[in-house]
Amino acid sequence: MLQSDDELTIASQTDINTLRSKASELLEQLNASISESAQTEVKKKTRSKKNNQPSQQAGANVSRTLFKLYDETEDPLTRCEIAYLLKNGCKLPEQDENPEKFAQRRRKTEIRLERLMNTFQNTRVPRGRHLSWHTWIEALDRATSHVPENEEQAADWQARLLTKPAILPFPVNYETNEDLHWSLNSKGRLCVSFNGLSEHSFEVYCDQRDLHWFNRFLEDQETKKASKNQHSSSLFSLRSGRIAWQEGKGVAEHWVVHRLVLSCSVETDTWTQEGTEKIRQKKAIDCAKVIASTKAKENRSQNQDAFIRRRERMLELLDNQFPRPSHPLYQSQPSILAGVSYGLDKPATLAIVDIQTGKAIAYRSIRQILGKNYKLLNRYRLKQQRNAHKRRNNQRKGSSNQPRESNQGQYLDRLITHEIVAIAQKYQVSSLVLPDLGNIREIVQSEVQAKAEQKIPGSIEQQRQYARQYRASVHRWRYAQLTQFIQSQAAQLGISIEIVKQPLIGTPQEKARDLAIAAYQARK
């Protein structure tokens, strides 16, 4: 797949036209066999869906079939045909290959492969958290009494000595909303207890802006109790919770210095009567489909009959509504989408796109999104560079002082999120399209290194220095945090979120526009 068309023709001892025609014949044979296997799978009647799913995936995956065929064959021509199809996305290209673009594409892929192999080599099995300095003291004793065998071992010892030991245990997750029990104590303060810790009750202290959510959790629980469990907990505003220790400062016992923090995830649509009704209808439809599909099975077991009775009971409970305030739902235009692209020097760029025409109605750069607060972005990046330089000097001196940027990055993300959602609400967009963060770091690193090679050809050391300086000055943004803020605030207004892979080519405005168009095409 990393060979050019010229290299494939030399390996197959044919010309490009012959190779392309042979690849076309092979692709037609695969499509015919896959369609036949798909029809056979549809006609089969199996009792378990899990046994049917792998066969459907194997029959529908052309690339997997090509890989399997490549391993089974020894013919050089057939292998070159398969490589030609895989290299072009299991399709026949309409144009001839551009040698310069292919060389750049191959170099990016090689960089990603090198980084991936290094990740596999340095991967360790996760262990429990040691709440003491015992591991650090062992590393210090080893480093002072022994000489490292090579540079890798020296780097490993240095990393262990520069890593601050964890002094707090891992958090505890409660995945269901009925694992948390709410009540009022004698002083009228809201308290919470947990399954497994029912003998302990904790008082809740929070900001005023979050208090209404905790009061809603108590109201939902009291409503269900008053009706003698005639309401469904699936319509609770609370979805899940987590308790964790937050580090504090001071010299005392750990449970005195540190404090417990409760984090809750909520279903924002359940805040209003209209939003709750929307969720109720969706859950009722899904529940009815499951009941109908289970009843259609022949020779049902006792467990399946019990499952049907539970689902029917759940369907009855969904008809009982919780008392919620009334508020009209967000009205959107289905043909209007908003795309947000992420970049190296421009964290976010917004494009409002009319899908019917395929053209953008409006663009917003990061300067326009932040407005008068744009100077905070430059100030934040300058502070990042200075703090990075200070941290590096402190590490060389062995100092534990690590300067940070406080919460400035979080504050900027909230400003960007607020303006993006406000513009989307103004244009009545039906959904916000965000980039897929699955491989954004690898894409960014590959682009930076490829840019360094293009900027400074020949000298590997100068390329590393250029890439390091460029990353230090530009690529210091928490895209996951920005995505989380946008998803949270858009959900409160009823704007749906779609995740699509961001294109690699084009300006930030073009990438944002193409994101929205790609999301619309993915629906089809």
Secondary structure as a PSIPRED ss2 file (coil, helix, strand):
# PSIPRED VFORMAT (PSIPRED V4.0)

   1 M C   1.000  0.000  0.000
   2 L C   1.000  0.000  0.000
   3 Q C   1.000  0.000  0.000
   4 S C   1.000  0.000  0.000
   5 D H   0.000  1.000  0.000
   6 D H   0.000  1.000  0.000
   7 E H   0.000  1.000  0.000
   8 L H   0.000  1.000  0.000
   9 T H   0.000  1.000  0.000
  10 I H   0.000  1.000  0.000
  11 A H   0.000  1.000  0.000
  12 S H   0.000  1.000  0.000
  13 Q C   1.000  0.000  0.000
  14 T C   1.000  0.000  0.000
  15 D C   1.000  0.000  0.000
  16 I H   0.000  1.000  0.000
  17 N H   0.000  1.000  0.000
  18 T H   0.000  1.000  0.000
  19 L H   0.000  1.000  0.000
  20 R H   0.000  1.000  0.000
  21 S H   0.000  1.000  0.000
  22 K H   0.000  1.000  0.000
  23 A H   0.000  1.000  0.000
  24 S H   0.000  1.000  0.000
  25 E H   0.000  1.000  0.000
  26 L H   0.000  1.000  0.000
  27 L H   0.000  1.000  0.000
  28 E H   0.000  1.000  0.000
  29 Q H   0.000  1.000  0.000
  30 L H   0.000  1.000  0.000
  31 N H   0.000  1.000  0.000
  32 A H   0.000  1.000  0.000
  33 S H   0.000  1.000  0.000
  34 I H   0.000  1.000  0.000
  35 S H   0.000  1.000  0.000
  36 E H   0.000  1.000  0.000
  37 S H   0.000  1.000  0.000
  38 A H   0.000  1.000  0.000
  39 Q H   0.000  1.000  0.000
  40 T H   0.000  1.000  0.000
  41 E H   0.000  1.000  0.000
  42 V H   0.000  1.000  0.000
  43 K H   0.000  1.000  0.000
  44 K C   1.000  0.000  0.000
  45 K C   1.000  0.000  0.000
  46 T C   1.000  0.000  0.000
  47 R C   1.000  0.000  0.000
  48 S C   1.000  0.000  0.000
  49 K H   0.000  1.000  0.000
  50 K H   0.000  1.000  0.000
  51 N H   0.000  1.000  0.000
  52 N H   0.000  1.000  0.000
  53 Q H   0.000  1.000  0.000
  54 P H   0.000  1.000  0.000
  55 S H   0.000  1.000  0.000
  56 Q H   0.000  1.000  0.000
  57 Q H   0.000  1.000  0.000
  58 A H   0.000  1.000  0.000
  59 G H   0.000  1.000  0.000
  60 A H   0.000  1.000  0.000
  61 N C   1.000  0.000  0.000
  62 V H   0.000  1.000  0.000
  63 S H   0.000  1.000  0.000
  64 R H   0.000  1.000  0.000
  65 T H   0.000  1.000  0.000
  66 L H   0.000  1.000  0.000
  67 F H   0.000  1.000  0.000
  68 K H   0.000  1.000  0.000
  69 L H   0.000  1.000  0.000
  70 Y H   0.000  1.000  0.000
  71 D H   0.000  1.000  0.000
  72 E H   0.000  1.000  0.000
  73 T C   1.000  0.000  0.000
  74 E C   1.000  0.000  0.000
  75 D C   1.000  0.000  0.000
  76 P H   0.000  1.000  0.000
  77 L H   0.000  1.000  0.000
  78 T H   0.000  1.000  0.000
  79 R H   0.000  1.000  0.000
  80 C H   0.000  1.000  0.000
  81 E H   0.000  1.000  0.000
  82 I H   0.000  1.000  0.000
  83 A H   0.000  1.000  0.000
  84 Y H   0.000  1.000  0.000
  85 L H   0.000  1.000  0.000
  86 L H   0.000  1.000  0.000
  87 K H   0.000  1.000  0.000
  88 N C   1.000  0.000  0.000
  89 G C   1.000  0.000  0.000
  90 C C   1.000  0.000  0.000
  91 K C   1.000  0.000  0.000
  92 L C   1.000  0.000  0.000
  93 P C   1.000  0.000  0.000
  94 E C   1.000  0.000  0.000
  95 Q C   1.000  0.000  0.000
  96 D C   1.000  0.000  0.000
  97 E C   1.000  0.000  0.000
  98 N C   1.000  0.000  0.000
  99 P H   0.000  1.000  0.000
 100 E H   0.000  1.000  0.000
 101 K H   0.000  1.000  0.000
 102 F H   0.000  1.000  0.000
 103 A H   0.000  1.000  0.000
 104 Q H   0.000  1.000  0.000
 105 R H   0.000  1.000  0.000
 106 R H   0.000  1.000  0.000
 107 R H   0.000  1.000  0.000
 108 K H   0.000  1.000  0.000
 109 T H   0.000  1.000  0.000
 110 E H   0.000  1.000  0.000
 111 I H   0.000  1.000  0.000
 112 R H   0.000  1.000  0.000
 113 L H   0.000  1.000  0.000
 114 E H   0.000  1.000  0.000
 115 R H   0.000  1.000  0.000
 116 L H   0.000  1.000  0.000
 117 M H   0.000  1.000  0.000
 118 N H   0.000  1.000  0.000
 119 T H   0.000  1.000  0.000
 120 F H   0.000  1.000  0.000
 121 Q H   0.000  1.000  0.000
 122 N H   0.000  1.000  0.000
 123 T C   1.000  0.000  0.000
 124 R C   1.000  0.000  0.000
 125 V C   1.000  0.000  0.000
 126 P C   1.000  0.000  0.000
 127 R C   1.000  0.000  0.000
 128 G C   1.000  0.000  0.000
 129 R C   1.000  0.000  0.000
 130 H C   1.000  0.000  0.000
 131 L C   1.000  0.000  0.000
 132 S C   1.000  0.000  0.000
 133 W C   1.000  0.000  0.000
 134 H H   0.000  1.000  0.000
 135 T H   0.000  1.000  0.000
 136 W H   0.000  1.000  0.000
 137 I H   0.000  1.000  0.000
 138 E H   0.000  1.000  0.000
 139 A H   0.000  1.000  0.000
 140 L H   0.000  1.000  0.000
 141 D H   0.000  1.000  0.000
 142 R H   0.000  1.000  0.000
 143 A H   0.000  1.000  0.000
 144 T H   0.000  1.000  0.000
 145 S H   0.000  1.000  0.000
 146 H C   1.000  0.000  0.000
 147 V C   1.000  0.000  0.000
 148 P C   1.000  0.000  0.000
 149 E C   1.000  0.000  0.000
 150 N C   1.000  0.000  0.000
 151 E H   0.000  1.000  0.000
 152 E H   0.000  1.000  0.000
 153 Q H   0.000  1.000  0.000
 154 A H   0.000  1.000  0.000
 155 A H   0.000  1.000  0.000
 156 D H   0.000  1.000  0.000
 157 W H   0.000  1.000  0.000
 158 Q H   0.000  1.000  0.000
 159 A H   0.000  1.000  0.000
 160 R H   0.000  1.000  0.000
 161 L H   0.000  1.000  0.000
 162 L H   0.000  1.000  0.000
 163 T C   1.000  0.000  0.000
 164 K C   1.000  0.000  0.000
 165 P C   1.000  0.000  0.000
 166 A C   1.000  0.000  0.000
 167 I C   1.000  0.000  0.000
 168 L C   1.000  0.000  0.000
 169 P C   1.000  0.000  0.000
 170 F C   1.000  0.000  0.000
 171 P C   1.000  0.000  0.000
 172 V E   0.000  0.000  1.000
 173 N E   0.000  0.000  1.000
 174 Y E   0.000  0.000  1.000
 175 E C   1.000  0.000  0.000
 176 T C   1.000  0.000  0.000
 177 N H   0.000  1.000  0.000
 178 E H   0.000  1.000  0.000
 179 D H   0.000  1.000  0.000
 180 L E   0.000  0.000  1.000
 181 H E   0.000  0.000  1.000
 182 W E   0.000  0.000  1.000
 183 S E   0.000  0.000  1.000
 184 L E   0.000  0.000  1.000
 185 N C   1.000  0.000  0.000
 186 S C   1.000  0.000  0.000
 187 K C   1.000  0.000  0.000
 188 G C   1.000  0.000  0.000
 189 R C   1.000  0.000  0.000
 190 L E   0.000  0.000  1.000
 191 C E   0.000  0.000  1.000
 192 V E   0.000  0.000  1.000
 193 S E   0.000  0.000  1.000
 194 F E   0.000  0.000  1.000
 195 N C   1.000  0.000  0.000
 196 G C   1.000  0.000  0.000
 197 L C   1.000  0.000  0.000
 198 S C   1.000  0.000  0.000
 199 E C   1.000  0.000  0.000
 200 H C   1.000  0.000  0.000
 201 S C   1.000  0.000  0.000
 202 F E   0.000  0.000  1.000
 203 E E   0.000  0.000  1.000
 204 V C   1.000  0.000  0.000
 205 Y C   1.000  0.000  0.000
 206 C C   1.000  0.000  0.000
 207 D C   1.000  0.000  0.000
 208 Q H   0.000  1.000  0.000
 209 R H   0.000  1.000  0.000
 210 D H   0.000  1.000  0.000
 211 L H   0.000  1.000  0.000
 212 H H   0.000  1.000  0.000
 213 W H   0.000  1.000  0.000
 214 F H   0.000  1.000  0.000
 215 N H   0.000  1.000  0.000
 216 R H   0.000  1.000  0.000
 217 F H   0.000  1.000  0.000
 218 L H   0.000  1.000  0.000
 219 E H   0.000  1.000  0.000
 220 D H   0.000  1.000  0.000
 221 Q H   0.000  1.000  0.000
 222 E H   0.000  1.000  0.000
 223 T H   0.000  1.000  0.000
 224 K H   0.000  1.000  0.000
 225 K H   0.000  1.000  0.000
 226 A H   0.000  1.000  0.000
 227 S C   1.000  0.000  0.000
 228 K C   1.000  0.000  0.000
 229 N C   1.000  0.000  0.000
 230 Q C   1.000  0.000  0.000
 231 H C   1.000  0.000  0.000
 232 S C   1.000  0.000  0.000
 233 S H   0.000  1.000  0.000
 234 S H   0.000  1.000  0.000
 235 L H   0.000  1.000  0.000
 236 F C   1.000  0.000  0.000
 237 S C   1.000  0.000  0.000
 238 L E   0.000  0.000  1.000
 239 R E   0.000  0.000  1.000
 240 S E   0.000  0.000  1.000
 241 G E   0.000  0.000  1.000
 242 R E   0.000  0.000  1.000
 243 I E   0.000  0.000  1.000
 244 A E   0.000  0.000  1.000
 245 W E   0.000  0.000  1.000
 246 Q E   0.000  0.000  1.000
 247 E C   1.000  0.000  0.000
 248 G C   1.000  0.000  0.000
 249 K C   1.000  0.000  0.000
 250 G C   1.000  0.000  0.000
 251 V C   1.000  0.000  0.000
 252 A C   1.000  0.000  0.000
 253 E C   1.000  0.000  0.000
 254 H H   0.000  1.000  0.000
 255 W H   0.000  1.000  0.000
 256 V H   0.000  1.000  0.000
 257 V H   0.000  1.000  0.000
 258 H C   1.000  0.000  0.000
 259 R E   0.000  0.000  1.000
 260 L E   0.000  0.000  1.000
 261 V E   0.000  0.000  1.000
 262 L E   0.000  0.000  1.000
 263 S E   0.000  0.000  1.000
 264 C E   0.000  0.000  1.000
 265 S E   0.000  0.000  1.000
 266 V E   0.000  0.000  1.000
 267 E C   1.000  0.000  0.000
 268 T H   0.000  1.000  0.000
 269 D H   0.000  1.000  0.000
 270 T H   0.000  1.000  0.000
 271 W H   0.000  1.000  0.000
 272 T C   1.000  0.000  0.000
 273 Q H   0.000  1.000  0.000
 274 E H   0.000  1.000  0.000
 275 G H   0.000  1.000  0.000
 276 T H   0.000  1.000  0.000
 277 E H   0.000  1.000  0.000
 278 K H   0.000  1.000  0.000
 279 I H   0.000  1.000  0.000
 280 R H   0.000  1.000  0.000
 281 Q H   0.000  1.000  0.000
 282 K H   0.000  1.000  0.000
 283 K H   0.000  1.000  0.000
 284 A H   0.000  1.000  0.000
 285 I H   0.000  1.000  0.000
 286 D H   0.000  1.000  0.000
 287 C H   0.000  1.000  0.000
 288 A H   0.000  1.000  0.000
 289 K H   0.000  1.000  0.000
 290 V H   0.000  1.000  0.000
 291 I H   0.000  1.000  0.000
 292 A H   0.000  1.000  0.000
 293 S H   0.000  1.000  0.000
 294 T H   0.000  1.000  0.000
 295 K H   0.000  1.000  0.000
 296 A C   1.000  0.000  0.000
 297 K C   1.000  0.000  0.000
 298 E C   1.000  0.000  0.000
 299 N C   1.000  0.000  0.000
 300 R C   1.000  0.000  0.000
 301 S C   1.000  0.000  0.000
 302 Q H   0.000  1.000  0.000
 303 N H   0.000  1.000  0.000
 304 Q H   0.000  1.000  0.000
 305 D H   0.000  1.000  0.000
 306 A H   0.000  1.000  0.000
 307 F H   0.000  1.000  0.000
 308 I H   0.000  1.000  0.000
 309 R H   0.000  1.000  0.000
 310 R H   0.000  1.000  0.000
 311 R H   0.000  1.000  0.000
 312 E H   0.000  1.000  0.000
 313 R H   0.000  1.000  0.000
 314 M H   0.000  1.000  0.000
 315 L H   0.000  1.000  0.000
 316 E H   0.000  1.000  0.000
 317 L H   0.000  1.000  0.000
 318 L H   0.000  1.000  0.000
 319 D C   1.000  0.000  0.000
 320 N C   1.000  0.000  0.000
 321 Q C   1.000  0.000  0.000
 322 F C   1.000  0.000  0.000
 323 P C   1.000  0.000  0.000
 324 R C   1.000  0.000  0.000
 325 P C   1.000  0.000  0.000
 326 S C   1.000  0.000  0.000
 327 H C   1.000  0.000  0.000
 328 P C   1.000  0.000  0.000
 329 L C   1.000  0.000  0.000
 330 Y C   1.000  0.000  0.000
 331 Q C   1.000  0.000  0.000
 332 S C   1.000  0.000  0.000
 333 Q E   0.000  0.000  1.000
 334 P E   0.000  0.000  1.000
 335 S E   0.000  0.000  1.000
 336 I E   0.000  0.000  1.000
 337 L E   0.000  0.000  1.000
 338 A E   0.000  0.000  1.000
 339 G E   0.000  0.000  1.000
 340 V E   0.000  0.000  1.000
 341 S E   0.000  0.000  1.000
 342 Y C   1.000  0.000  0.000
 343 G C   1.000  0.000  0.000
 344 L C   1.000  0.000  0.000
 345 D C   1.000  0.000  0.000
 346 K C   1.000  0.000  0.000
 347 P C   1.000  0.000  0.000
 348 A C   1.000  0.000  0.000
 349 T E   0.000  0.000  1.000
 350 L E   0.000  0.000  1.000
 351 A E   0.000  0.000  1.000
 352 I E   0.000  0.000  1.000
 353 V E   0.000  0.000  1.000
 354 D E   0.000  0.000  1.000
 355 I C   1.000  0.000  0.000
 356 Q C   1.000  0.000  0.000
 357 T C   1.000  0.000  0.000
 358 G C   1.000  0.000  0.000
 359 K E   0.000  0.000  1.000
 360 A E   0.000  0.000  1.000
 361 I E   0.000  0.000  1.000
 362 A E   0.000  0.000  1.000
 363 Y E   0.000  0.000  1.000
 364 R E   0.000  0.000  1.000
 365 S C   1.000  0.000  0.000
 366 I H   0.000  1.000  0.000
 367 R H   0.000  1.000  0.000
 368 Q H   0.000  1.000  0.000
 369 I H   0.000  1.000  0.000
 370 L H   0.000  1.000  0.000
 371 G H   0.000  1.000  0.000
 372 K H   0.000  1.000  0.000
 373 N H   0.000  1.000  0.000
 374 Y H   0.000  1.000  0.000
 375 K H   0.000  1.000  0.000
 376 L H   0.000  1.000  0.000
 377 L H   0.000  1.000  0.000
 378 N H   0.000  1.000  0.000
 379 R H   0.000  1.000  0.000
 380 Y H   0.000  1.000  0.000
 381 R H   0.000  1.000  0.000
 382 L H   0.000  1.000  0.000
 383 K H   0.000  1.000  0.000
 384 Q H   0.000  1.000  0.000
 385 Q H   0.000  1.000  0.000
 386 R H   0.000  1.000  0.000
 387 N H   0.000  1.000  0.000
 388 A H   0.000  1.000  0.000
 389 H H   0.000  1.000  0.000
 390 K H   0.000  1.000  0.000
 391 R H   0.000  1.000  0.000
 392 R H   0.000  1.000  0.000
 393 N H   0.000  1.000  0.000
 394 N H   0.000  1.000  0.000
 395 Q H   0.000  1.000  0.000
 396 R H   0.000  1.000  0.000
 397 K H   0.000  1.000  0.000
 398 G C   1.000  0.000  0.000
 399 S C   1.000  0.000  0.000
 400 S C   1.000  0.000  0.000
 401 N C   1.000  0.000  0.000
 402 Q C   1.000  0.000  0.000
 403 P C   1.000  0.000  0.000
 404 R C   1.000  0.000  0.000
 405 E C   1.000  0.000  0.000
 406 S C   1.000  0.000  0.000
 407 N C   1.000  0.000  0.000
 408 Q H   0.000  1.000  0.000
 409 G H   0.000  1.000  0.000
 410 Q H   0.000  1.000  0.000
 411 Y H   0.000  1.000  0.000
 412 L H   0.000  1.000  0.000
 413 D H   0.000  1.000  0.000
 414 R H   0.000  1.000  0.000
 415 L H   0.000  1.000  0.000
 416 I H   0.000  1.000  0.000
 417 T H   0.000  1.000  0.000
 418 H H   0.000  1.000  0.000
 419 E H   0.000  1.000  0.000
 420 I H   0.000  1.000  0.000
 421 V H   0.000  1.000  0.000
 422 A H   0.000  1.000  0.000
 423 I H   0.000  1.000  0.000
 424 A H   0.000  1.000  0.000
 425 Q H   0.000  1.000  0.000
 426 K H   0.000  1.000  0.000
 427 Y C   1.000  0.000  0.000
 428 Q C   1.000  0.000  0.000
 429 V E   0.000  0.000  1.000
 430 S E   0.000  0.000  1.000
 431 S E   0.000  0.000  1.000
 432 L E   0.000  0.000  1.000
 433 V E   0.000  0.000  1.000
 434 L E   0.000  0.000  1.000
 435 P E   0.000  0.000  1.000
 436 D C   1.000  0.000  0.000
 437 L C   1.000  0.000  0.000
 438 G C   1.000  0.000  0.000
 439 N C   1.000  0.000  0.000
 440 I H   0.000  1.000  0.000
 441 R H   0.000  1.000  0.000
 442 E H   0.000  1.000  0.000
 443 I H   0.000  1.000  0.000
 444 V H   0.000  1.000  0.000
 445 Q H   0.000  1.000  0.000
 446 S H   0.000  1.000  0.000
 447 E H   0.000  1.000  0.000
 448 V H   0.000  1.000  0.000
 449 Q H   0.000  1.000  0.000
 450 A H   0.000  1.000  0.000
 451 K H   0.000  1.000  0.000
 452 A H   0.000  1.000  0.000
 453 E H   0.000  1.000  0.000
 454 Q H   0.000  1.000  0.000
 455 K H   0.000  1.000  0.000
 456 I C   1.000  0.000  0.000
 457 P C   1.000  0.000  0.000
 458 G C   1.000  0.000  0.000
 459 S C   1.000  0.000  0.000
 460 I H   0.000  1.000  0.000
 461 E H   0.000  1.000  0.000
 462 Q H   0.000  1.000  0.000
 463 Q H   0.000  1.000  0.000
 464 R H   0.000  1.000  0.000
 465 Q H   0.000  1.000  0.000
 466 Y H   0.000  1.000  0.000
 467 A H   0.000  1.000  0.000
 468 R H   0.000  1.000  0.000
 469 Q H   0.000  1.000  0.000
 470 Y H   0.000  1.000  0.000
 471 R H   0.000  1.000  0.000
 472 A H   0.000  1.000  0.000
 473 S H   0.000  1.000  0.000
 474 V C   1.000  0.000  0.000
 475 H C   1.000  0.000  0.000
 476 R C   1.000  0.000  0.000
 477 W C   1.000  0.000  0.000
 478 R C   1.000  0.000  0.000
 479 Y H   0.000  1.000  0.000
 480 A H   0.000  1.000  0.000
 481 Q H   0.000  1.000  0.000
 482 L H   0.000  1.000  0.000
 483 T H   0.000  1.000  0.000
 484 Q H   0.000  1.000  0.000
 485 F H   0.000  1.000  0.000
 486 I H   0.000  1.000  0.000
 487 Q H   0.000  1.000  0.000
 488 S H   0.000  1.000  0.000
 489 Q H   0.000  1.000  0.000
 490 A H   0.000  1.000  0.000
 491 A H   0.000  1.000  0.000
 492 Q H   0.000  1.000  0.000
 493 L H   0.000  1.000  0.000
 494 G C   1.000  0.000  0.000
 495 I C   1.000  0.000  0.000
 496 S E   0.000  0.000  1.000
 497 I E   0.000  0.000  1.000
 498 E E   0.000  0.000  1.000
 499 I E   0.000  0.000  1.000
 500 V E   0.000  0.000  1.000
 501 K C   1.000  0.000  0.000
 502 Q C   1.000  0.000  0.000
 503 P C   1.000  0.000  0.000
 504 L C   1.000  0.000  0.000
 505 I C   1.000  0.000  0.000
 506 G C   1.000  0.000  0.000
 507 T C   1.000  0.000  0.000
 508 P H   0.000  1.000  0.000
 509 Q H   0.000  1.000  0.000
 510 E H   0.000  1.000  0.000
 511 K H   0.000  1.000  0.000
 512 A H   0.000  1.000  0.000
 513 R H   0.000  1.000  0.000
 514 D H   0.000  1.000  0.000
 515 L H   0.000  1.000  0.000
 516 A H   0.000  1.000  0.000
 517 I H   0.000  1.000  0.000
 518 A H   0.000  1.000  0.000
 519 A H   0.000  1.000  0.000
 520 Y H   0.000  1.000  0.000
 521 Q H   0.000  1.000  0.000
 522 A H   0.000  1.000  0.000
 523 R H   0.000  1.000  0.000
 524 K C   1.000  0.000  0.000
